[in-house]
Each structure stands twice: as C-alpha cells, then as structure tokens.
Amino acid sequence: MKTLATGLGLGFLISAALLGAVHAQNDTAPMSGSTANGGRMPMSPAPTSGATSLQLAHSPKGSIKDPYIGDKKAIAEGQMLFSGAGCPGCHGGGGGGGICPPLIDGVWIYGGDPDTLFRLIALGSVDLQKEGYSRMAIENVVAPMPSFGSIIPEPKDILKIIAWIKSHYDANGKPLEGNQ
C-alpha cells in the first residue's frame, strides 16, 4: 500500500510539473489583462470574465458554454492539459478508462453537456452532488471524481480538456467508431 501511495504521489508531482509546462508554453501568446495570480492571460474570447474555475463552477446551471469545441488548436492543447493534470492516471491515456470511467464511450454519469462536465471537473463528484446533480448512469468501475478546480484554476483550460473529450464524438453526440 505504501508503494501505491508513493507512486500516486510521484505521479501527481509529475502531472503538476507537466501542467506547469503547458501553462508556460501558453504564456507566449499575445497578452491582454492580468489574472488573479499575477500572470498574464492570452488574448482570446474569454468565456469567464476573470473568474477562477471554482468560481465559475458555482454560476447558474446551464450558463457555462465551451467556445473551444471544434477548435483544432484548442483540442490539441486540451489533450496536453488532460495528460498534464493527471487525468490519465484514472481515466486512461486516451480517455478509455482505468480505475475510473471511460470518457469516450458515450456513457455520462452526470450528463455529457459542457456545463455539467465543467462543474464535475472543477468541483468533483461529491460537491457536484451537493449542487443538486445526481447520477444518471452507472459504470462498471466508479471512483469518486476529485475536485480539479484548484489544480486547473483557469476555466479556459478545463474547457479545452472538455473540447478534447468531445472531439471523440460526432455532431450528434455519438462516440466515434472505435471508442465504444
């Protein structure tokens, strides 16, 4: 058990370092305005008007939209962020599942819309349920989703991860061939 805990701790540290590298790479974009942590925010349509991921997760239901769905550059960044935040440790490298549910098989435990997915990632499953969400589906392996809102404080980064996840589906929300 000690080996598992050490391995998970090391995995988290590596994930945090990778996420930092992704943020550093994004810092080369043209700048506009500053963020709450003293950094600079790349110029792009800001879906969050300065709110952190945790703040945005407490906005009214249905108010979170994902402007990055279908944006190839944002999808590629989303895949890097997915890997860098440690998501593969539970959901598998390609989102196909592991100790937690797959993200690319069309089964959504709380709902598959970007608004719900954003809240699930930012708040985690326990706090999402406290916000009034309930399970709509059951997977074979379900572990609680931890909150990533403080690990991924920029809402645009969570939205890019969601855009990457959604890139595994067709326009009708059906998993692309090979994802099932």
N, C-alpha and C positions, 0 to 999 in steps of 0.2 A: 504494500500500500504506500509505503514511503517513497518507493521508486516511482509510482504513478503520480504522486503529489509533486515530486521533484520534476518529473517530465512535463507535467502540466504547467508548473511554474516557469520552467525554461521555455516552453512553447509560448506562454503569454509574453515573456520578455522579448523573444524573437519577434512575435507578432507586433508588439508595441514599437520595436525598432523599425520594422518594415513599414508600419503605418506612418511613422515619422518621416521615413524616406519618401513616401508617396506625397506627404504634405510638402516636403522640401522641394520636390520636383514641381509641384503645382505652384510654388511661390515664384516661379519665373514668368508667370502670366502677367499681363498688364494689370496694374493695381488701381483700385478705386476704393477709398474709405478704409477704415481700420476695424478690426474685430475686437471683441471684449478682452481677448488675451494679449492684446498689444501687437498682434501680427497684422498682415495686410491681406485683404480679400481680393482674389482675382476678379477682374471685370467680367460679369456675366449676368444674365437675368437672375436676380436674387429672389427665390421663392419664399424667403424667410424674413426679410427686412431686419436683419441683425439678431434675430432670436437664436438661442442655442437649440440643440436637438431636444433636450429635455423640456425647454420652454415651449417649443413648437408642438411637442407631443401632447401638451395639455390644452391645445387650441380646440375649438369646436369640432365635433366629429364631421367628417366629410370636407374639411377645409384644406387639407393637405393635397396638393397636386404635384405630379412629378414631371417637370419640364424636360427631363433627360431621356425619357423613353423614346427609343428610336434614334437617338443621337449616338453615332458610332464611336466618337471620341469619348463621350461620357461613359458609354458602356465599357470600353476598354479600361478607363480609369476605375469604373465600378468593380471590374474583375480584380484589379490590383488592390483596391481597398478591401474587398471581400477577403482576399488572401492575407493582406497585411493586418487586418483586425482580428485575425484568429478564427474566422468563421469556418474554415476547412476542418479545424480540429473537431468540430461537432457535426457539421453538415457535409463533410467530404470536399475534396479539392474542386470538383466541378459542380458542387451543389447536389450531388446524387444521394446524400445521406450518409450517416455514420451512427454515432450514438444518439443523434437527433434526426428528425425527419428530413427527407429529401426536399429540395426546393424547386425541383424541375419536373415533378411527376403529376402536377395538376391537383394535388390534394392540399387544401389550405385549411389549417386547423382553426384559425380565427377569421379567415377571409383573405382573399387574394388581391384586393384593391390596394393601390399605393398608399392610401391614407392609413388603412389598417396595418399594412406591413411596416410603414414608418413607425407607427406607435409601438408595435411589437418589438422592433429592433431597439428603439430608444428606451422604452420603459421596461421591457422584459415581460414574460407571460404573467407573472404574479401581479405586477402593477397594472398590466393591461386588463386583467380580470377585475381589479379594483375600480377601473374606469368604466365598468359595465359591459365589457366584452365577455362572451362565453364561447366555449369550444363548439365548433360546427362540424368537426370531423375528428377522427382518431387515427393515428398512425400506429404501426406495429411497435416502434421504439419512440417513446416521447419522454424527453427530459425537460425540465423547466428551462425556458429561454432566459438567460440573464439580461440585465439592462446593459445596453451598449451606449446609452445617451451621453455618458461622461467619457467613455472611451473614444467615441466618434462624436465630438461636440459640434461639428459643423453640419447642419442639416443637409447641405448640398452633397456631402459625402455619403450619407445614408441614402439619399435619393439616387445617387449614381449606382450604389450597390443594388438598389431595387430595380433600376433600369437594366443592369446586367442580368439579374434574376429574370425579369420579364422578357429579356431577349431570347429566352429559351421557349417562348410561347408564340403562337401565331396571333393574328389580329383578332381572332375570336376567343382568345384565352385558352386555347387547347395546346397541350405540350407538343413541341415539335417532335417529329419522328426520331426515335432513339432515346427519348427522355423518359419514357414510361416504364 
